[in-house]
Amino acid sequence: MSSEQTTMSGPVHLSLPSPPPDPVSGCRECLGLAVSRVNATSVGDCSKVSDANVALRAHLRSKHGGR
Ligand SMILES: [Zn+2]
């Protein structure tokens, strides 16, 4: 069994509190989310960038079983 911990320890990286998730190559959903994140970044829409990161992270968890 895994020893999962849900402690709320402080972030180590101060400049990047939540690192953006990486899309899985070859996955169209990942690609779509990554593209929308790039688009949002290019127009400086921070809330959309955050939305895309959240969506991509959730997708990675549910579809790819990873972080
Ligand atoms: Zn994917």
PDB file of the backbone (N, CA, C, O) and the ligand in Angstrom, with CONECT records:
HET     ZN  A 101       1
ATOM      1  N   MET A   1       0.836  -1.209   0.000  1.00  0.00           N
ATOM      2  CA  MET A   1       0.000   0.000   0.000  1.00  0.00           C
ATOM      3  C   MET A   1       0.866   1.253   0.000  1.00  0.00           C
ATOM      4  O   MET A   1       1.977   1.264   0.531  1.00  0.00           O
ATOM      5  N   SER A   2       0.350   2.265  -0.586  1.00  0.00           N
ATOM      6  CA  SER A   2       1.118   3.505  -0.613  1.00  0.00           C
ATOM      7  C   SER A   2       0.930   4.280   0.679  1.00  0.00           C
ATOM      8  O   SER A   2      -0.096   4.179   1.352  1.00  0.00           O
ATOM      9  N   SER A   3       1.931   5.039   0.995  1.00  0.00           N
ATOM     10  CA  SER A   3       1.844   5.844   2.208  1.00  0.00           C
ATOM     11  C   SER A   3       1.572   7.288   1.837  1.00  0.00           C
ATOM     12  O   SER A   3       2.451   8.148   1.895  1.00  0.00           O
ATOM     13  N   GLU A   4       0.327   7.529   1.452  1.00  0.00           N
ATOM     14  CA  GLU A   4      -0.027   8.880   1.025  1.00  0.00           C
ATOM     15  C   GLU A   4      -0.160   9.811   2.216  1.00  0.00           C
ATOM     16  O   GLU A   4      -0.707   9.462   3.262  1.00  0.00           O
ATOM     17  N   GLN A   5       0.353  10.986   2.014  1.00  0.00           N
ATOM     18  CA  GLN A   5       0.237  11.984   3.074  1.00  0.00           C
ATOM     19  C   GLN A   5      -0.473  13.213   2.532  1.00  0.00           C
ATOM     20  O   GLN A   5      -0.229  13.647   1.406  1.00  0.00           O
ATOM     21  N   THR A   6      -1.335  13.750   3.333  1.00  0.00           N
ATOM     22  CA  THR A   6      -2.047  14.950   2.917  1.00  0.00           C
ATOM     23  C   THR A   6      -1.711  16.111   3.836  1.00  0.00           C
ATOM     24  O   THR A   6      -2.580  16.857   4.287  1.00  0.00           O
ATOM     25  N   THR A   7      -0.434  16.232   4.091  1.00  0.00           N
ATOM     26  CA  THR A   7      -0.013  17.331   4.945  1.00  0.00           C
ATOM     27  C   THR A   7       0.049  18.616   4.132  1.00  0.00           C
ATOM     28  O   THR A   7       0.348  18.594   2.938  1.00  0.00           O
ATOM     29  N   MET A   8      -0.230  19.704   4.773  1.00  0.00           N
ATOM     30  CA  MET A   8      -0.206  20.985   4.092  1.00  0.00           C
ATOM     31  C   MET A   8       1.097  21.717   4.399  1.00  0.00           C
ATOM     32  O   MET A   8       1.108  22.783   5.014  1.00  0.00           O
ATOM     33  N   SER A   9       2.174  21.119   3.957  1.00  0.00           N
ATOM     34  CA  SER A   9       3.454  21.774   4.194  1.00  0.00           C
ATOM     35  C   SER A   9       3.639  22.938   3.228  1.00  0.00           C
ATOM     36  O   SER A   9       3.069  22.947   2.137  1.00  0.00           O
ATOM     37  N   GLY A  10       4.413  23.885   3.623  1.00  0.00           N
ATOM     38  CA  GLY A  10       4.607  25.076   2.815  1.00  0.00           C
ATOM     39  C   GLY A  10       5.337  24.766   1.527  1.00  0.00           C
ATOM     40  O   GLY A  10       6.099  23.803   1.445  1.00  0.00           O
ATOM     41  N   PRO A  11       5.096  25.603   0.506  1.00  0.00           N
ATOM     42  CA  PRO A  11       5.765  25.396  -0.777  1.00  0.00           C
ATOM     43  C   PRO A  11       7.259  25.663  -0.694  1.00  0.00           C
ATOM     44  O   PRO A  11       7.709  26.567   0.010  1.00  0.00           O
ATOM     45  N   VAL A  12       8.010  24.865  -1.421  1.00  0.00           N
ATOM     46  CA  VAL A  12       9.458  25.033  -1.414  1.00  0.00           C
ATOM     47  C   VAL A  12       9.864  26.136  -2.378  1.00  0.00           C
ATOM     48  O   VAL A  12      10.753  26.943  -2.107  1.00  0.00           O
ATOM     49  N   HIS A  13       9.165  26.135  -3.533  1.00  0.00           N
ATOM     50  CA  HIS A  13       9.492  27.138  -4.548  1.00  0.00           C
ATOM     51  C   HIS A  13       8.627  28.379  -4.331  1.00  0.00           C
ATOM     52  O   HIS A  13       7.403  28.324  -4.455  1.00  0.00           O
ATOM     53  N   LEU A  14       9.254  29.459  -4.018  1.00  0.00           N
ATOM     54  CA  LEU A  14       8.494  30.667  -3.736  1.00  0.00           C
ATOM     55  C   LEU A  14       8.028  31.362  -5.015  1.00  0.00           C
ATOM     56  O   LEU A  14       6.980  32.007  -5.038  1.00  0.00           O
ATOM     57  N   SER A  15       8.822  31.221  -6.074  1.00  0.00           N
ATOM     58  CA  SER A  15       8.470  31.915  -7.300  1.00  0.00           C
ATOM     59  C   SER A  15       7.346  31.205  -8.053  1.00  0.00           C
ATOM     60  O   SER A  15       6.554  31.843  -8.746  1.00  0.00           O
ATOM     61  N   LEU A  16       7.283  29.859  -7.908  1.00  0.00           N
ATOM     62  CA  LEU A  16       6.242  29.102  -8.582  1.00  0.00           C
ATOM     63  C   LEU A  16       5.481  28.245  -7.586  1.00  0.00           C
ATOM     64  O   LEU A  16       5.840  27.089  -7.361  1.00  0.00           O
ATOM     65  N   PRO A  17       4.434  28.795  -6.988  1.00  0.00           N
ATOM     66  CA  PRO A  17       3.667  28.054  -5.978  1.00  0.00           C
ATOM     67  C   PRO A  17       3.033  26.797  -6.552  1.00  0.00           C
ATOM     68  O   PRO A  17       2.985  25.776  -5.866  1.00  0.00           O
ATOM     69  N   SER A  18       2.545  26.836  -7.788  1.00  0.00           N
ATOM     70  CA  SER A  18       1.980  25.642  -8.412  1.00  0.00           C
ATOM     71  C   SER A  18       2.517  25.527  -9.829  1.00  0.00           C
ATOM     72  O   SER A  18       2.034  26.206 -10.735  1.00  0.00           O
ATOM     73  N   PRO A  19       3.514  24.672 -10.026  1.00  0.00           N
ATOM     74  CA  PRO A  19       4.124  24.529 -11.341  1.00  0.00           C
ATOM     75  C   PRO A  19       3.103  24.038 -12.349  1.00  0.00           C
ATOM     76  O   PRO A  19       2.295  23.163 -12.036  1.00  0.00           O
ATOM     77  N   PRO A  20       3.126  24.588 -13.551  1.00  0.00           N
ATOM     78  CA  PRO A  20       2.167  24.179 -14.570  1.00  0.00           C
ATOM     79  C   PRO A  20       2.385  22.740 -14.992  1.00  0.00           C
ATOM     80  O   PRO A  20       3.523  22.304 -15.165  1.00  0.00           O
ATOM     81  N   PRO A  21       1.303  22.004 -15.158  1.00  0.00           N
ATOM     82  CA  PRO A  21       1.414  20.594 -15.573  1.00  0.00           C
ATOM     83  C   PRO A  21       1.849  20.484 -17.028  1.00  0.00           C
ATOM     84  O   PRO A  21       1.573  21.361 -17.846  1.00  0.00           O
ATOM     85  N   ASP A  22       2.533  19.389 -17.330  1.00  0.00           N
ATOM     86  CA  ASP A  22       2.978  19.155 -18.706  1.00  0.00           C
ATOM     87  C   ASP A  22       1.975  18.280 -19.447  1.00  0.00           C
ATOM     88  O   ASP A  22       1.524  17.266 -18.913  1.00  0.00           O
ATOM     89  N   PRO A  23       1.624  18.661 -20.663  1.00  0.00           N
ATOM     90  CA  PRO A  23       0.735  17.807 -21.465  1.00  0.00           C
ATOM     91  C   PRO A  23       1.448  16.536 -21.900  1.00  0.00           C
ATOM     92  O   PRO A  23       2.657  16.535 -22.130  1.00  0.00           O
ATOM     93  N   VAL A  24       0.682  15.453 -22.009  1.00  0.00           N
ATOM     94  CA  VAL A  24       1.246  14.190 -22.481  1.00  0.00           C
ATOM     95  C   VAL A  24       1.252  14.206 -24.000  1.00  0.00           C
ATOM     96  O   VAL A  24       0.219  14.433 -24.630  1.00  0.00           O
ATOM     97  N   SER A  25       2.417  13.966 -24.583  1.00  0.00           N
ATOM     98  CA  SER A  25       2.513  13.996 -26.033  1.00  0.00           C
ATOM     99  C   SER A  25       1.689  12.876 -26.647  1.00  0.00           C
ATOM    100  O   SER A  25       1.731  11.735 -26.187  1.00  0.00           O
ATOM    101  N   GLY A  26       0.943  13.211 -27.686  1.00  0.00           N
ATOM    102  CA  GLY A  26       0.128  12.207 -28.345  1.00  0.00           C
ATOM    103  C   GLY A  26      -1.311  12.195 -27.862  1.00  0.00           C
ATOM    104  O   GLY A  26      -2.162  11.524 -28.447  1.00  0.00           O
ATOM    105  N   CYS A  27      -1.587  12.943 -26.789  1.00  0.00           N
ATOM    106  CA  CYS A  27      -2.955  13.006 -26.272  1.00  0.00           C
ATOM    107  C   CYS A  27      -3.617  14.284 -26.770  1.00  0.00           C
ATOM    108  O   CYS A  27      -3.123  15.383 -26.518  1.00  0.00           O
ATOM    109  N   ARG A  28      -4.729  14.141 -27.473  1.00  0.00           N
ATOM    110  CA  ARG A  28      -5.380  15.313 -28.059  1.00  0.00           C
ATOM    111  C   ARG A  28      -5.964  16.228 -27.004  1.00  0.00           C
ATOM    112  O   ARG A  28      -5.950  17.449 -27.162  1.00  0.00           O
ATOM    113  N   GLU A  29      -6.477  15.650 -25.928  1.00  0.00           N
ATOM    114  CA  GLU A  29      -7.049  16.479 -24.867  1.00  0.00           C
ATOM    115  C   GLU A  29      -5.971  17.327 -24.204  1.00  0.00           C
ATOM    116  O   GLU A  29      -6.162  18.515 -23.946  1.00  0.00           O
ATOM    117  N   CYS A  30      -4.835  16.689 -23.936  1.00  0.00           N
ATOM    118  CA  CYS A  30      -3.708  17.427 -23.363  1.00  0.00           C
ATOM    119  C   CYS A  30      -3.297  18.548 -24.304  1.00  0.00           C
ATOM    120  O   CYS A  30      -3.054  19.677 -23.879  1.00  0.00           O
ATOM    121  N   LEU A  31      -3.225  18.222 -25.581  1.00  0.00           N
ATOM    122  CA  LEU A  31      -2.796  19.204 -26.568  1.00  0.00           C
ATOM    123  C   LEU A  31      -3.756  20.388 -26.585  1.00  0.00           C
ATOM    124  O   LEU A  31      -3.337  21.546 -26.599  1.00  0.00           O
ATOM    125  N   GLY A  32      -5.057  20.076 -26.584  1.00  0.00           N
ATOM    126  CA  GLY A  32      -6.053  21.148 -26.612  1.00  0.00           C
ATOM    127  C   GLY A  32      -5.929  22.069 -25.408  1.00  0.00           C
ATOM    128  O   GLY A  32      -5.997  23.292 -25.534  1.00  0.00           O
ATOM    129  N   LEU A  33      -5.745  21.459 -24.232  1.00  0.00           N
ATOM    130  CA  LEU A  33      -5.619  22.251 -23.015  1.00  0.00           C
ATOM    131  C   LEU A  33      -4.321  23.050 -23.017  1.00  0.00           C
ATOM    132  O   LEU A  33      -4.286  24.195 -22.566  1.00  0.00           O
ATOM    133  N   ALA A  34      -3.262  22.443 -23.523  1.00  0.00           N
ATOM    134  CA  ALA A  34      -1.981  23.134 -23.589  1.00  0.00           C
ATOM    135  C   ALA A  34      -2.056  24.312 -24.552  1.00  0.00           C
ATOM    136  O   ALA A  34      -1.492  25.376 -24.295  1.00  0.00           O
ATOM    137  N   VAL A  35      -2.761  24.108 -25.666  1.00  0.00           N
ATOM    138  CA  VAL A  35      -2.908  25.186 -26.650  1.00  0.00           C
ATOM    139  C   VAL A  35      -3.700  26.342 -26.056  1.00  0.00           C
ATOM    140  O   VAL A  35      -3.337  27.506 -26.228  1.00  0.00           O
ATOM    141  N   SER A  36      -4.784  26.016 -25.356  1.00  0.00           N
ATOM    142  CA  SER A  36      -5.573  27.101 -24.775  1.00  0.00           C
ATOM    143  C   SER A  36      -4.785  27.829 -23.698  1.00  0.00           C
ATOM    144  O   SER A  36      -4.972  29.027 -23.489  1.00  0.00           O
ATOM    145  N   ARG A  37      -3.908  27.108 -23.017  1.00  0.00           N
ATOM    146  CA  ARG A  37      -3.061  27.760 -22.017  1.00  0.00           C
ATOM    147  C   ARG A  37      -2.073  28.699 -22.700  1.00  0.00           C
ATOM    148  O   ARG A  37      -1.853  29.821 -22.245  1.00  0.00           O
ATOM    149  N   VAL A  38      -1.486  28.235 -23.787  1.00  0.00           N
ATOM    150  CA  VAL A  38      -0.548  29.084 -24.533  1.00  0.00           C
ATOM    151  C   VAL A  38      -1.254  30.332 -25.056  1.00  0.00           C
ATOM    152  O   VAL A  38      -0.730  31.443 -24.981  1.00  0.00           O
ATOM    153  N   ASN A  39      -2.465  30.118 -25.589  1.00  0.00           N
ATOM    154  CA  ASN A  39      -3.228  31.258 -26.093  1.00  0.00           C
ATOM    155  C   ASN A  39      -3.523  32.251 -24.975  1.00  0.00           C
ATOM    156  O   ASN A  39      -3.368  33.459 -25.154  1.00  0.00           O
ATOM    157  N   ALA A  40      -3.944  31.744 -23.832  1.00  0.00           N
ATOM    158  CA  ALA A  40      -4.256  32.617 -22.703  1.00  0.00           C
ATOM    159  C   ALA A  40      -3.007  33.353 -22.233  1.00  0.00           C
ATOM    160  O   ALA A  40      -3.064  34.529 -21.875  1.00  0.00           O
ATOM    161  N   THR A  41      -1.873  32.642 -22.238  1.00  0.00           N
ATOM    162  CA  THR A  41      -0.617  33.268 -21.831  1.00  0.00           C
ATOM    163  C   THR A  41      -0.244  34.398 -22.785  1.00  0.00           C
ATOM    164  O   THR A  41       0.229  35.455 -22.366  1.00  0.00           O
ATOM    165  N   SER A  42      -0.466  34.153 -24.076  1.00  0.00           N
ATOM    166  CA  SER A  42      -0.052  35.124 -25.087  1.00  0.00           C
ATOM    167  C   SER A  42      -0.859  36.411 -24.998  1.00  0.00           C
ATOM    168  O   SER A  42      -0.372  37.479 -25.367  1.00  0.00           O
ATOM    169  N   VAL A  43      -2.088  36.311 -24.511  1.00  0.00           N
ATOM    170  CA  VAL A  43      -2.897  37.521 -24.366  1.00  0.00           C
ATOM    171  C   VAL A  43      -2.863  38.057 -22.933  1.00  0.00           C
ATOM    172  O   VAL A  43      -3.510  39.055 -22.614  1.00  0.00           O
ATOM    173  N   GLY A  44      -2.097  37.377 -22.079  1.00  0.00           N
ATOM    174  CA  GLY A  44      -1.936  37.863 -20.712  1.00  0.00           C
ATOM    175  C   GLY A  44      -3.151  37.637 -19.832  1.00  0.00           C
ATOM    176  O   GLY A  44      -3.365  38.356 -18.856  1.00  0.00           O
ATOM    177  N   ASP A  45      -3.953  36.628 -20.183  1.00  0.00           N
ATOM    178  CA  ASP A  45      -5.147  36.344 -19.389  1.00  0.00           C
ATOM    179  C   ASP A  45      -4.803  35.341 -18.283  1.00  0.00           C
ATOM    180  O   ASP A  45      -4.890  34.129 -18.476  1.00  0.00           O
ATOM    181  N   CYS A  46      -4.418  35.864 -17.141  1.00  0.00           N
ATOM    182  CA  CYS A  46      -3.921  35.003 -16.059  1.00  0.00           C
ATOM    183  C   CYS A  46      -4.988  34.047 -15.546  1.00  0.00           C
ATOM    184  O   CYS A  46      -4.674  32.909 -15.197  1.00  0.00           O
ATOM    185  N   SER A  47      -6.244  34.486 -15.492  1.00  0.00           N
ATOM    186  CA  SER A  47      -7.286  33.609 -14.965  1.00  0.00           C
ATOM    187  C   SER A  47      -7.543  32.453 -15.914  1.00  0.00           C
ATOM    188  O   SER A  47      -7.827  31.338 -15.476  1.00  0.00           O
ATOM    189  N   LYS A  48      -7.445  32.714 -17.218  1.00  0.00           N
ATOM    190  CA  LYS A  48      -7.625  31.625 -18.178  1.00  0.00           C
ATOM    191  C   LYS A  48      -6.440  30.670 -18.149  1.00  0.00           C
ATOM    192  O   LYS A  48      -6.604  29.461 -18.313  1.00  0.00           O
ATOM    193  N   VAL A  49      -5.251  31.217 -17.940  1.00  0.00           N
ATOM    194  CA  VAL A  49      -4.070  30.369 -17.798  1.00  0.00           C
ATOM    195  C   VAL A  49      -4.253  29.447 -16.604  1.00  0.00           C
ATOM    196  O   VAL A  49      -3.963  28.252 -16.673  1.00  0.00           O
ATOM    197  N   SER A  50      -4.732  30.014 -15.517  1.00  0.00           N
ATOM    198  CA  SER A  50      -4.971  29.228 -14.305  1.00  0.00           C
ATOM    199  C   SER A  50      -6.042  28.170 -14.552  1.00  0.00           C
ATOM    200  O   SER A  50      -5.908  27.026 -14.118  1.00  0.00           O
ATOM    201  N   ASP A  51      -7.108  28.562 -15.255  1.00  0.00           N
ATOM    202  CA  ASP A  51      -8.172  27.609 -15.583  1.00  0.00           C
ATOM    203  C   ASP A  51      -7.631  26.443 -16.392  1.00  0.00           C
ATOM    204  O   ASP A  51      -7.952  25.283 -16.134  1.00  0.00           O
ATOM    205  N   ALA A  52      -6.803  26.772 -17.376  1.00  0.00           N
ATOM    206  CA  ALA A  52      -6.245  25.731 -18.237  1.00  0.00           C
ATOM    207  C   ALA A  52      -5.343  24.801 -17.430  1.00  0.00           C
ATOM    208  O   ALA A  52      -5.356  23.587 -17.636  1.00  0.00           O
ATOM    209  N   ASN A  53      -4.568  25.364 -16.521  1.00  0.00           N
ATOM    210  CA  ASN A  53      -3.701  24.539 -15.680  1.00  0.00           C
ATOM    211  C   ASN A  53      -4.515  23.608 -14.791  1.00  0.00           C
ATOM    212  O   ASN A  53      -4.182  22.434 -14.627  1.00  0.00           O
ATOM    213  N   VAL A  54      -5.578  24.147 -14.227  1.00  0.00           N
ATOM    214  CA  VAL A  54      -6.441  23.322 -13.373  1.00  0.00           C
ATOM    215  C   VAL A  54      -7.078  22.203 -14.178  1.00  0.00           C
ATOM    216  O   VAL A  54      -7.128  21.055 -13.736  1.00  0.00           O
ATOM    217  N   ALA A  55      -7.565  22.545 -15.361  1.00  0.00           N
ATOM    218  CA  ALA A  55      -8.217  21.551 -16.213  1.00  0.00           C
ATOM    219  C   ALA A  55      -7.225  20.487 -16.663  1.00  0.00           C
ATOM    220  O   ALA A  55      -7.538  19.297 -16.685  1.00  0.00           O
ATOM    221  N   LEU A  56      -6.031  20.933 -17.019  1.00  0.00           N
ATOM    222  CA  LEU A  56      -5.011  19.986 -17.472  1.00  0.00           C
ATOM    223  C   LEU A  56      -4.565  19.075 -16.338  1.00  0.00           C
ATOM    224  O   LEU A  56      -4.360  17.877 -16.529  1.00  0.00           O
ATOM    225  N   ARG A  57      -4.418  19.657 -15.162  1.00  0.00           N
ATOM    226  CA  ARG A  57      -4.001  18.850 -14.011  1.00  0.00           C
ATOM    227  C   ARG A  57      -5.061  17.795 -13.690  1.00  0.00           C
ATOM    228  O   ARG A  57      -4.739  16.638 -13.418  1.00  0.00           O
ATOM    229  N   ALA A  58      -6.327  18.212 -13.726  1.00  0.00           N
ATOM    230  CA  ALA A  58      -7.429  17.276 -13.456  1.00  0.00           C
ATOM    231  C   ALA A  58      -7.476  16.188 -14.516  1.00  0.00           C
ATOM    232  O   ALA A  58      -7.720  15.019 -14.218  1.00  0.00           O
ATOM    233  N   HIS A  59      -7.241  16.591 -15.755  1.00  0.00           N
ATOM    234  CA  HIS A  59      -7.238  15.621 -16.861  1.00  0.00           C
ATOM    235  C   HIS A  59      -6.081  14.638 -16.704  1.00  0.00           C
ATOM    236  O   HIS A  59      -6.257  13.440 -16.925  1.00  0.00           O
ATOM    237  N   LEU A  60      -4.914  15.123 -16.329  1.00  0.00           N
ATOM    238  CA  LEU A  60      -3.753  14.246 -16.137  1.00  0.00           C
ATOM    239  C   LEU A  60      -4.051  13.217 -15.052  1.00  0.00           C
ATOM    240  O   LEU A  60      -3.695  12.044 -15.170  1.00  0.00           O
ATOM    241  N   ARG A  61      -4.711  13.681 -13.993  1.00  0.00           N
ATOM    242  CA  ARG A  61      -5.029  12.769 -12.887  1.00  0.00           C
ATOM    243  C   ARG A  61      -6.008  11.694 -13.333  1.00  0.00           C
ATOM    244  O   ARG A  61      -5.813  10.510 -13.059  1.00  0.00           O
ATOM    245  N   SER A  62      -7.073  12.118 -14.028  1.00  0.00           N
ATOM    246  CA  SER A  62      -8.137  11.166 -14.344  1.00  0.00           C
ATOM    247  C   SER A  62      -7.792  10.268 -15.527  1.00  0.00           C
ATOM    248  O   SER A  62      -8.163   9.094 -15.548  1.00  0.00           O
ATOM    249  N   LYS A  63      -7.084  10.817 -16.506  1.00  0.00           N
ATOM    250  CA  LYS A  63      -6.845  10.034 -17.730  1.00  0.00           C
ATOM    251  C   LYS A  63      -5.471   9.386 -17.783  1.00  0.00           C
ATOM    252  O   LYS A  63      -5.288   8.353 -18.428  1.00  0.00           O
ATOM    253  N   HIS A  64      -4.516   9.992 -17.109  1.00  0.00           N
ATOM    254  CA  HIS A  64      -3.155   9.474 -17.219  1.00  0.00           C
ATOM    255  C   HIS A  64      -2.647   8.924 -15.892  1.00  0.00           C
ATOM    256  O   HIS A  64      -1.542   8.388 -15.813  1.00  0.00           O
ATOM    257  N   GLY A  65      -3.457   9.061 -14.861  1.00  0.00           N
ATOM    258  CA  GLY A  65      -3.113   8.466 -13.579  1.00  0.00           C
ATOM    259  C   GLY A  65      -1.851   9.023 -12.958  1.00  0.00           C
ATOM    260  O   GLY A  65      -1.236   8.387 -12.102  1.00  0.00           O
ATOM    261  N   GLY A  66      -1.462  10.220 -13.394  1.00  0.00           N
ATOM    262  CA  GLY A  66      -0.244  10.812 -12.868  1.00  0.00           C
ATOM    263  C   GLY A  66      -0.525  12.110 -12.150  1.00  0.00           C
ATOM    264  O   GLY A  66      -1.676  12.434 -11.861  1.00  0.00           O
ATOM    265  N   ARG A  67       0.505  12.837 -11.869  1.00  0.00           N
ATOM    266  CA  ARG A  67       0.359  14.083 -11.156  1.00  0.00           C
ATOM    267  C   ARG A  67      -0.161  15.180 -12.060  1.00  0.00           C
ATOM    268  O   ARG A  67      -0.345  16.312 -11.614  1.00  0.00           O
TER     269      ARG A  67
HETATM  270 ZN    ZN A 101      -4.122  13.747 -21.885  1.00  0.00          ZN2+
END
